[in-house]
Amino acid sequence: MGAFSMRSLKLRQIAFHLHRYIGLSVGLLLVIVGLTGSLLVFADEIDHFLLSHQIGHVIPQGQRVSIESELYTVKAAYKNQPELQAIVIRTPLAPDVPHQVLLRSPKGEITEVNVNPYTGEIMGSRNGDPSFRTSILKLHEQLLAGEIGRLILGIVGLLSFFLSITGILLWPGWRKLIPGFKIKLKAHPKRVNFDIHKVIGIIAAIFLGLTGFTGFCWNFEHFTQPIIYALTLTPSLPDPVSQPLPGRTPLQLGQILKKADAALPSGATTFIILPTTPEATFYIAKKLPHEAESSGRSRLWLDRYTGNLVQVKNTLEASLGDQIFDSFIPLHFGTFGGLPTRILYVFVGLTPLILFITSLVMYRYRYRAKSIRQL
């Protein structure tokens, strides 16, 4: 046997052992991440369906009321609870979806107040921000375990990336292409199980590798973003802050929104994070016409006292580092090809469950064979 063949065999053995033990060690967590990821693909639609049955439907009826008036309405309704602080205003662009104002108590508890964007009337509220998307997203990103869960799943994402790479290396189709995609249903159950694993694995490998890598980059953003910026020669900007002025009161939301609209006139506002400290800025999300994501990817930070732009992120003029980091969103959630790729990603999210079950069956067969040999 030649030196090249020996090296190839050794590489394959290493890949095999890495693939097996990574899969068995984090397989159950990947199943949870995959299933919740499938739900997140259409989480907005699911949450809208559930919310409409709870508080009623929004009927589009012409001109919308101003976002500032929605905020005033909510503040007036909760004036007897001055401890509640408005922190976020969500303004979905879908015509039949309510706007939401999120209020936070001193203990950190969230109340979501839903407002009819056409009449300005409050339709109902939910305590704890128990939206379907929020609940599933917390499970998907951090296992409902806060920062520790986020770190764990960040590592799992990186291991998922290596799992995909080793799976691609081990795929038998590199030797014979057509058999690599065949499932022999009439063969022994052991062979059928293996064929299902290899075919499902190679079809989903690229997507699972992408979602794992992007998930790792997000959960370790403080580490990965500086690396991406350094490799692309993208300067890191300081955290945006407002400059408190003696005797100067903060601007009203309506004034801020006018300045934001002037800065990005083609963008539609999708959500606003309100400043809660003297140095905090208004954070405004915009969706430009070319952006596929429901919340858009353009952002503005405005000084709360002057309305001046502190920072702006226009995706049409984004740096290479920002473009790379922004590309993670469509690659992770499957929005890059519209409805067809979103449906595809639902099935991609189911593959960790199939791969985990088939891997356990393969391990069982291998363990049984080893036990018989030792008799």
KOLZAPA-950279 format. One record per residue (C-alpha): z, x, y. Coordinates in steps of 0.1 Angstrom, whole numbers, padded with zeros to 4 digits, always signed. Example, Ala and Ser with C-alpha at 12.3 -4.5 7.8 and 13.67 -1.06 7.14 Angstrom:
2
+0078+0123-0045
+0071+0137-0011
! end
This chain:
375
+0000+0000+0000
-0010+0014+0034
+0013+0022+0063
-0001-0007+0083
+0005-0031+0055
+0041-0019+0051
+0048-0023+0088
+0032-0058+0087
+0053-0068+0057
+0085-0055+0074
+0077-0073+0106
+0071-0105+0086
+0104-0101+0068
+0123-0096+0101
+0105-0127+0116
+0114-0147+0085
+0151-0139+0087
+0153-0144+0124
+0134-0177+0120
+0157-0190+0092
+0191-0181+0107
+0182-0191+0143
+0170-0224+0131
+0200-0231+0109
+0225-0220+0136
+0211-0239+0165
+0191-0265+0148
+0215-0294+0153
+0217-0286+0191
+0179-0285+0192
+0178-0319+0176
+0200-0333+0204
+0180-0316+0231
+0147-0328+0216
+0158-0364+0212
+0172-0366+0247
+0141-0349+0260
+0119-0376+0244
+0140-0402+0262
+0138-0384+0295
+0100-0385+0295
+0101-0422+0304
+0137-0423+0317
+0127-0436+0351
+0109-0465+0335
+0138-0472+0311
+0164-0471+0339
+0143-0494+0361
+0141-0519+0332
+0179-0518+0326
+0187-0520+0363
+0164-0549+0369
+0182-0569+0342
+0216-0560+0357
+0209-0567+0395
+0176-0585+0395
+0140-0576+0405
+0127-0563+0438
+0097-0583+0450
+0074-0563+0473
+0069-0582+0505
+0052-0561+0531
+0069-0537+0555
+0100-0518+0543
+0131-0515+0564
+0141-0481+0577
+0161-0458+0555
+0186-0454+0583
+0192-0491+0584
+0198-0491+0546
+0225-0465+0551
+0241-0485+0580
+0241-0516+0558
+0259-0498+0530
+0284-0482+0553
+0292-0516+0569
+0297-0531+0534
+0322-0504+0525
+0339-0500+0558
+0372-0511+0542
+0369-0480+0519
+0365-0452+0545
+0374-0426+0519
+0340-0431+0503
+0314-0407+0517
+0277-0412+0515
+0261-0381+0499
+0226-0391+0486
+0200-0416+0494
+0173-0422+0468
+0141-0437+0480
+0117-0442+0450
+0081-0447+0459
+0074-0474+0433
+0071-0507+0451
+0094-0527+0428
+0123-0503+0425
+0155-0506+0447
+0167-0477+0469
+0201-0463+0461
+0229-0449+0483
+0254-0428+0464
+0290-0428+0477
+0316-0403+0465
+0353-0407+0465
+0378-0379+0472
+0382-0376+0434
+0345-0371+0429
+0338-0405+0415
+0303-0419+0423
+0294-0454+0433
+0257-0462+0433
+0247-0490+0458
+0213-0506+0452
+0195-0518+0483
+0163-0540+0485
+0139-0518+0505
+0121-0548+0520
+0151-0569+0531
+0178-0543+0534
+0202-0564+0514
+0225-0550+0489
+0215-0561+0454
+0245-0547+0434
+0264-0515+0426
+0273-0494+0396
+0303-0472+0394
+0301-0436+0381
+0264-0434+0387
+0258-0446+0351
+0221-0447+0354
+0202-0441+0321
+0185-0410+0334
+0217-0394+0347
+0235-0400+0315
+0207-0387+0293
+0201-0357+0316
+0237-0346+0315
+0235-0347+0277
+0202-0329+0277
+0212-0302+0301
+0249-0296+0294
+0260-0316+0264
+0283-0335+0287
+0304-0303+0288
+0298-0292+0324
+0291-0255+0331
+0301-0243+0296
+0276-0268+0281
+0249-0256+0305
+0254-0220+0295
+0254-0229+0258
+0221-0248+0261
+0206-0221+0282
+0211-0197+0253
+0199-0223+0229
+0167-0226+0250
+0161-0189+0247
+0167-0189+0210
+0143-0219+0207
+0117-0197+0224
+0122-0169+0198
+0122-0196+0171
+0087-0207+0182
+0074-0171+0183
+0087-0163+0148
+0073-0196+0135
+0039-0188+0149
+0040-0153+0133
+0050-0168+0099
+0024-0195+0099
+0003-0191+0067
-0028-0203+0085
-0034-0168+0099
-0046-0159+0064
-0065-0191+0056
-0070-0214+0086
-0077-0248+0069
-0049-0246+0043
-0026-0239+0072
-0031-0274+0084
-0030-0292+0050
-0002-0312+0036
-0005-0316-0002
+0011-0350-0007
+0006-0350-0044
+0022-0316-0050
+0059-0309-0059
+0084-0322-0033
+0093-0286-0025
+0057-0279-0016
+0053-0311+0004
+0084-0303+0024
+0071-0268+0032
+0037-0282+0042
+0053-0307+0066
+0074-0279+0081
+0045-0255+0086
+0020-0282+0100
+0045-0299+0124
+0059-0265+0134
+0025-0249+0143
+0014-0280+0162
+0046-0282+0183
+0054-0244+0185
+0037-0238+0219
+0054-0269+0235
+0088-0261+0220
+0085-0225+0232
+0076-0236+0267
+0104-0262+0269
+0129-0237+0255
+0119-0209+0279
+0119-0232+0310
+0152-0247+0300
+0167-0212+0297
+0153-0202+0331
+0168-0233+0347
+0202-0230+0331
+0204-0193+0341
+0186-0198+0374
+0210-0174+0392
+0197-0147+0368
+0160-0157+0362
+0149-0167+0397
+0157-0133+0413
+0137-0116+0384
+0107-0139+0390
+0109-0133+0427
+0111-0096+0423
+0082-0094+0399
+0060-0115+0422
+0072-0098+0454
+0086-0131+0467
+0113-0126+0493
+0146-0144+0486
+0156-0166+0515
+0192-0170+0527
+0210-0203+0520
+0201-0228+0548
+0230-0237+0571
+0235-0257+0603
+0249-0241+0634
+0278-0262+0648
+0276-0265+0685
+0307-0271+0706
+0308-0306+0719
+0276-0315+0701
+0276-0345+0677
+0253-0345+0647
+0220-0363+0650
+0215-0397+0634
+0195-0399+0602
+0166-0417+0619
+0162-0388+0643
+0163-0363+0614
+0137-0382+0594
+0113-0383+0624
+0114-0345+0626
+0109-0342+0589
+0079-0365+0590
+0065-0345+0618
+0069-0313+0598
+0052-0327+0567
+0033-0358+0579
+0014-0363+0546
+0046-0363+0525
+0066-0394+0515
+0104-0391+0514
+0118-0395+0479
+0154-0386+0484
+0179-0372+0509
+0210-0352+0504
+0233-0358+0534
+0254-0330+0549
+0291-0333+0541
+0304-0302+0559
+0299-0289+0594
+0276-0261+0582
+0256-0282+0558
+0220-0292+0565
+0200-0323+0558
+0181-0318+0526
+0150-0339+0524
+0126-0342+0494
+0090-0350+0500
+0061-0359+0476
+0027-0347+0488
-0004-0365+0476
-0014-0338+0451
+0021-0337+0434
+0024-0355+0401
+0063-0355+0398
+0079-0387+0410
+0102-0370+0434
+0076-0344+0446
+0083-0307+0449
+0082-0302+0487
+0115-0297+0505
+0129-0295+0540
+0162-0283+0553
+0171-0294+0589
+0199-0285+0611
+0222-0315+0615
+0229-0309+0652
+0194-0300+0665
+0170-0313+0639
+0153-0279+0638
+0137-0268+0606
+0160-0242+0589
+0137-0238+0559
+0106-0256+0546
+0089-0256+0512
+0054-0269+0513
+0039-0267+0478
+0004-0262+0494
+0017-0230+0510
+0043-0220+0484
+0048-0183+0475
+0038-0171+0440
+0074-0170+0428
+0080-0206+0439
+0047-0217+0423
+0058-0202+0390
+0092-0217+0391
+0078-0251+0402
+0053-0250+0373
+0083-0252+0349
+0088-0289+0358
+0054-0302+0345
+0055-0278+0316
+0090-0289+0306
+0086-0327+0310
+0049-0330+0301
+0037-0344+0335
+0008-0320+0339
-0017-0343+0322
-0004-0377+0332
+0004-0404+0307
-0013-0387+0276
+0008-0356+0279
+0039-0376+0286
+0033-0395+0253
+0026-0362+0236
+0060-0349+0248
+0078-0379+0233
+0066-0368+0199
+0073-0331+0207
+0109-0341+0213
+0111-0356+0178
+0098-0325+0160
+0131-0305+0161
+0146-0333+0139
+0118-0331+0114
+0118-0293+0114
+0156-0291+0110
+0156-0315+0080
+0127-0297+0063
+0144-0264+0069
+0176-0276+0053
+0156-0288+0023
+0139-0254+0020
+0172-0236+0023
+0186-0259-0005
+0157-0251-0028
+0160-0214-0021
+0198-0215-0027
+0194-0234-0059
+0168-0209-0072
+0191-0180-0063
+0220-0197-0082
+0199-0202-0113
+0188-0165-0113
+0224-0154-0112
+0233-0174-0143
! end
